[in-house]
Amino acid sequence: ISFGIFAATRYRTHQFTVKFTGHEDTWVSNYAHGRISIIPEEGWKISRDAPTEIHLKHSDHISVDRTHLTLKNAKWDKDRTVSFDVIIKGKKVGLASIDARMVFFVCNDKVCLRTSATLSRSIMVKP
């Protein structure tokens, strides 16, 4: 299953929900926190064995601590949610954006589906 580009901070299917949450603003030379979460629906899980990649692309108003995330960067919650933290630094005043392109596998007892999604997050950089 493949999904196109979604200019949102949340997307949901009957297998999973993906969210991009965190601070909505920061200041020049200050840091903000973002979190990308993949939340499997009941009966599904995110594969710990299959390749998972998240590629981040951002506007010139900010920088991020890394632009490529894998399962090595993942935090696993008790409810099977997989989260990836992103540190964002304000570089110049204005509205900034981060796009996250994700590829991961969501599985149930019978099948694993290669899945892709893209989310966007806006953040305001203040003086």
Beta strands, then each sheet from edge to edge (+ up, - down):
strand 1: 2-5
strand 2: 10-12
strand 3: 16-22
strand 4: 25-27
strand 5: 31-40
strand 6: 45-46
strand 7: 53-58
strand 8: 62-64
strand 9: 68-70
strand 10: 75-76
strand 11: 82-90
strand 12: 94-107
strand 13: 112-126
sheet 1: 1+ 13+ 4+
sheet 2: 1+ 13+ 12- 6+
sheet 3: 1+ 13+ 12- 7+ 9-
sheet 4: 2+ 3- 5+ 11- 8+
sheet 5: 2+ 3- 5+ 11- 10+
end
